[in-house]
């Protein structure tokens, strides 16, 4: 058995989200001999509930004020006290920890980039951030991991990182957990009638996810008498979304479920899955929906069009094409045979291209390579 390997993870938040959930799953899958320390800049650590009891981990207080101008320098001492074998940093919100580790020559670094904040959602990146990434994500940074082909291109073309340093590792899903099927009692709990269509979405209720776009499309589609829109997730936009449903007259046909810790059964209540984001990279929820045998209706953001089966690609439309989004929604709603066909092809593609065990193996190999290479 190998000596204990200490991985220190630095997040802007460890609330449940794509990278946080994936990291918890990786921790659960790594072989014995690893221990983990988790720092969250905002103090939120809800995602620790997804880490198995067999994993050696601790969630630590930051004990520093991230708003201080001296924060990166004080962070040197905080990270040094943890004596990591490998430092794992996540997104722009943790970029100061990259600087701190480089200043203190603390440990090799693997940095993860998942996407952009709302102020960069349009695709125009701030020059300051581009230059900072270009400078910081070199040297002791052994690899910059990206989950999408779009981000891989940005990292090499815009940030000017060496292609050999950028690692594209697509997200993956457990096909044995996210299965097609029916959940009649759960559907009934939404107030759905047997012949109602359920348009489902699972997302944080934030500006970037833009659930308002989906609510307006649903209201304008003419389906509200025959369909329900079911949204699972919580976030700062919830109050505004509730107001929007009332203003559009569809409040009795939209269900807000709040945060659902385990969503696997909820996908099986949906007839189709919708994404309305302003920006994405490779959303895990889309993979989960595909694995659950659902057709995907989405705005054309990130890698979603490349992720879905070829026959589903025309249901991934440009954000500005609002009428096309509504039209595709109506088409899927009215054609159960088409929904079944697309769902089956999406599941087949997901199982073939996004295998969970292969992803775990790839990360394990990367961690070992990063901490031992000179």
C-alpha positions in Angstrom: 0.0 0.0 0.0 1.4 3.4 -1.0 2.1 6.2 1.5 -0.7 8.6 2.2 -1.1 11.2 -0.6 -2.5 14.5 0.6 -4.6 16.3 -2.0 -5.7 19.9 -1.0 -8.7 21.2 -3.0 -9.5 24.9 -3.1 -12.9 26.0 -4.3 -14.6 29.4 -4.5 -17.6 27.4 -3.0 -18.1 23.8 -2.1 -21.9 24.1 -2.5 -23.3 21.4 -4.9 -22.5 22.2 -8.5 -20.9 20.4 -11.5 -17.2 20.5 -10.5 -18.0 20.0 -6.8 -20.2 16.9 -7.4 -17.6 15.5 -9.8 -14.8 16.0 -7.3 -16.8 14.2 -4.6 -17.4 11.3 -7.0 -13.6 11.2 -7.9 -12.7 11.1 -4.1 -15.1 8.2 -3.7 -13.5 6.3 -6.5 -9.8 6.9 -5.8 -8.0 3.8 -4.4 -7.0 3.7 -0.7 -4.0 5.9 0.3 -5.4 9.3 -0.5 -6.6 11.9 2.0 -8.2 15.2 1.2 -8.5 18.7 2.6 -11.1 21.1 1.2 -11.1 24.8 1.5 -14.0 26.9 0.3 -13.6 30.7 -0.2 -17.2 31.4 0.8 -17.4 28.9 3.6 -20.2 26.9 1.9 -19.4 23.1 2.2 -22.8 21.5 1.4 -21.3 19.1 -1.1 -19.4 17.2 1.5 -22.6 15.2 2.0 -21.8 13.5 -1.3 -18.4 12.2 -0.1 -18.5 8.6 1.2 -17.7 7.6 4.7 -14.8 5.5 3.5 -13.0 8.6 2.2 -10.4 10.3 4.5 -11.3 14.0 4.2 -11.7 17.1 6.2 -13.4 20.4 5.3 -11.4 23.2 6.8 -12.2 26.9 7.5 -10.3 29.3 5.4 -9.5 31.5 8.4 -8.6 34.4 6.0 -10.5 37.3 4.4 -10.5 36.9 0.6 -11.4 40.6 0.2 -8.0 41.7 1.7 -5.4 42.9 -0.7 -2.9 40.8 1.2 -5.0 37.7 0.8 -2.7 35.8 -1.7 0.3 36.4 0.6 -1.5 35.3 3.7 -2.8 32.3 1.8 0.8 31.1 1.3 1.1 30.4 5.0 -2.4 28.7 5.1 -1.6 26.4 2.3 1.9 25.7 3.5 0.6 24.6 6.9 -1.4 21.9 5.1 1.7 20.4 3.4 -0.1 19.2 0.3 1.4 16.7 -2.1 -0.7 18.1 -4.8 -2.8 21.3 -4.9 -6.1 21.2 -6.9 -7.6 24.5 -7.7 -11.0 25.1 -9.3 -11.9 28.0 -11.6 -11.2 31.7 -11.5 -12.6 32.0 -8.0 -9.6 30.0 -6.6 -7.0 31.7 -8.8 -5.3 33.4 -5.8 -4.4 29.9 -4.5 -2.5 29.3 -7.7 -0.6 32.5 -7.1 0.0 31.7 -3.4 1.3 28.2 -4.2 3.7 29.7 -6.8 4.9 32.4 -4.5 5.6 29.9 -1.7 6.7 27.0 -4.0 4.3 24.9 -2.0 3.2 22.0 -4.3 2.6 21.0 -7.8 -0.8 22.2 -9.1 -3.6 20.9 -11.2 -6.0 23.7 -12.1 -9.6 23.1 -13.3 -11.5 25.4 -15.5 -15.2 24.8 -15.9 -16.6 27.9 -17.5 -17.2 31.6 -17.0 -19.0 33.9 -14.6 -22.1 35.9 -15.7 -19.9 38.9 -16.7 -18.1 36.8 -19.2 -21.1 34.6 -20.3 -21.3 36.4 -23.7 -17.9 35.0 -24.6 -16.0 38.3 -24.3 -13.3 37.6 -21.6 -11.8 40.3 -19.5 -8.3 41.2 -20.5 -7.1 41.2 -16.9 -8.3 37.6 -16.5 -6.8 36.4 -19.7 -3.4 37.8 -18.9 -3.6 36.4 -15.3 -4.4 32.9 -16.6 -1.7 33.2 -19.2 0.9 34.0 -16.5 -0.3 31.9 -13.6 -1.3 28.7 -15.3 2.3 27.8 -16.2 5.4 26.8 -14.2 4.3 24.7 -11.2 0.9 24.1 -12.8 1.3 20.6 -14.1 -2.0 20.5 -16.0 -5.0 22.7 -16.7 -8.0 20.4 -16.9 -11.0 21.4 -19.1 -14.3 19.4 -19.6 -15.1 20.8 -23.0 -13.6 21.2 -26.5 -14.7 24.8 -26.4 -12.6 25.5 -23.3 -9.7 23.5 -24.7 -9.6 25.9 -27.7 -9.9 29.0 -25.4 -7.0 27.7 -23.2 -4.7 27.2 -26.1 -5.7 30.0 -28.4 -6.8 32.8 -26.0 -4.8 32.1 -22.9 -1.8 30.9 -25.0 -1.2 27.8 -22.8 0.9 25.0 -24.2 -1.3 22.3 -25.7 0.6 19.7 -23.8 -0.3 21.4 -20.6 -4.1 21.5 -21.3 -5.9 18.2 -20.6 -9.4 17.6 -22.0 -11.2 15.2 -19.7 -14.9 15.1 -20.6 -17.5 14.6 -17.8 -19.1 11.2 -17.4 -22.2 9.6 -15.8 -23.1 6.4 -14.1 -25.3 4.6 -16.6 -26.4 2.0 -14.0 -27.8 4.8 -11.8 -29.3 7.1 -14.4 -31.6 4.7 -16.2 -34.7 5.0 -18.4 -38.0 4.1 -16.7 -41.1 5.5 -15.1 -41.9 7.1 -11.8 -45.7 7.3 -11.8 -46.2 8.1 -8.2 -43.6 10.9 -8.3 -45.2 12.3 -11.5 -48.5 12.3 -9.7 -47.0 14.2 -6.8 -46.4 17.1 -9.2 -50.1 17.1 -9.9 -49.6 15.7 -13.4 -52.4 13.8 -15.1 -51.6 10.6 -16.9 -51.6 12.2 -20.4 -49.7 15.4 -19.3 -46.3 16.0 -20.8 -43.6 17.0 -18.4 -40.9 19.3 -19.6 -38.1 19.0 -17.0 -35.1 21.1 -16.0 -32.5 20.6 -13.3 -30.3 23.7 -12.6 -29.2 26.3 -10.2 -31.6 29.2 -10.4 -29.0 31.7 -11.4 -28.6 34.4 -14.1 -26.3 32.1 -16.1 -28.8 29.3 -16.3 -31.5 31.8 -17.4 -34.5 29.7 -16.5 -36.6 32.8 -17.3 -35.8 32.0 -21.0 -37.3 28.5 -20.5 -40.4 29.8 -18.6 -41.1 32.4 -21.4 -40.7 29.7 -24.1 -43.0 27.4 -22.2 -45.6 30.1 -21.8 -45.4 31.1 -25.5 -45.4 27.5 -26.8 -49.2 27.0 -26.3 -48.5 23.8 -24.4 -49.3 24.9 -20.9 -52.8 23.3 -20.9 -51.3 19.9 -21.8 -47.9 20.1 -20.2 -46.2 20.9 -16.9 -42.8 22.6 -16.6 -40.9 21.1 -13.6 -37.8 22.8 -12.4 -35.5 21.3 -9.7 -33.0 23.5 -8.1 -32.6 26.5 -5.9 -30.8 29.8 -6.2 -31.0 33.6 -6.1 -33.3 33.9 -9.1 -36.2 31.9 -7.5 -38.3 34.8 -6.4 -38.0 36.5 -9.8 -39.0 33.3 -11.6 -42.0 32.9 -9.4 -43.0 36.4 -10.3 -42.5 35.7 -14.0 -44.7 32.6 -14.0 -47.5 34.7 -12.4 -47.0 37.6 -14.9 -47.2 35.1 -17.8 -50.2 33.3 -16.4 -48.6 29.9 -16.1 -48.0 29.7 -12.4 -50.4 26.7 -12.1 -48.5 24.8 -14.7 -45.0 25.3 -13.4 -43.5 23.4 -10.4 -40.5 24.6 -8.5 -39.1 21.7 -6.5 -36.2 23.3 -4.8 -32.8 21.5 -4.4 -33.0 17.7 -4.8 -30.0 15.9 -3.3 -30.6 12.8 -5.5 -32.1 13.6 -8.9 -31.9 10.1 -10.6 -35.5 9.3 -10.1 -36.7 12.8 -11.2 -35.3 12.4 -14.7 -37.6 9.4 -15.0 -40.6 11.6 -14.5 -39.7 13.8 -17.4 -40.7 13.4 -21.0 -38.0 15.7 -22.3 -35.2 17.7 -20.7 -34.6 21.4 -21.3 -31.5 23.7 -21.0 -31.8 27.4 -21.5 -28.3 28.6 -20.3 -26.5 31.6 -21.5 -23.2 29.7 -21.2 -22.2 26.1 -20.4 -19.2 23.9 -21.1 -20.2 20.2 -20.7 -23.2 20.1 -18.3 -23.4 16.9 -16.2 -27.2 17.3 -16.1 -27.4 16.8 -19.9 -25.4 13.6 -19.6 -27.6 12.4 -16.8 -30.7 13.2 -18.9 -29.2 11.4 -21.9 -28.3 8.4 -19.8 -31.9 8.4 -18.5 -33.1 8.1 -22.1 -34.4 11.6 -22.6 -34.4 13.9 -25.7 -32.7 17.2 -25.1 -34.0 20.7 -26.0 -31.2 23.2 -25.5 -29.7 26.5 -26.3 -26.5 26.0 -28.4 -23.9 26.6 -25.7 -20.7 24.9 -24.9 -20.4 21.3 -26.2 -24.0 20.4 -25.9 -24.6 20.0 -29.7 -21.5 17.7 -29.8 -22.6 15.8 -26.8 -26.0 14.7 -27.9 -26.8 12.0 -30.6 -26.7 13.3 -34.1 -30.5 13.0 -34.5 -30.9 15.3 -31.5 -28.7 18.1 -32.7 -31.3 20.1 -34.5 -33.1 20.5 -31.1 -30.0 22.5 -29.9 -30.7 26.0 -31.2 -29.0 29.4 -31.0 -30.1 31.4 -28.0 -31.3 34.3 -30.2 -33.6 32.0 -32.1 -36.3 32.1 -29.5 -39.1 31.1 -32.0 -37.0 28.1 -33.1 -36.6 27.1 -29.5 -40.4 27.2 -29.0 -41.0 25.4 -32.3 -38.7 22.6 -31.3 -40.3 22.3 -27.9 -43.7 21.9 -29.6 -42.4 19.4 -32.0 -41.0 17.2 -29.3 -44.1 17.6 -27.1 -46.4 16.4 -29.9 -44.4 13.4 -31.1 -43.9 10.6 -28.5 -42.3 8.3 -31.1 -39.7 10.9 -31.9 -39.0 11.5 -28.2 -38.5 7.8 -27.6 -36.2 7.5 -30.6 -34.0 10.4 -29.6 -33.9 9.3 -26.0 -32.7 5.8 -26.9 -30.0 7.2 -29.2 -28.9 9.7 -26.6 -28.5 6.9 -24.0 -26.6 4.8 -26.5 -24.2 7.7 -27.2 -23.8 8.5 -23.5 -22.8 5.0 -22.5 -20.4 4.7 -25.4 -18.7 8.1 -25.1 -18.9 9.2 -21.4 -18.0 6.2 -19.3 -17.7 7.0 -15.6 -15.0 4.4 -14.7 -12.8 5.6 -17.6 -13.1 9.1 -16.3 -12.1 8.0 -12.7 -9.1 6.1 -14.1 -8.0 9.1 -16.2 -8.1 11.4 -13.1 -6.2 8.9 -11.0 -3.4 8.7 -13.6 -3.3 12.5 -13.9 -2.9 13.0 -10.1 -0.1 10.5 -9.9 1.7 11.9 -13.0 1.3 15.5 -11.7 2.6 14.9 -8.2 5.6 12.8 -9.3 6.8 14.6 -12.4 9.6 17.1 -12.1 
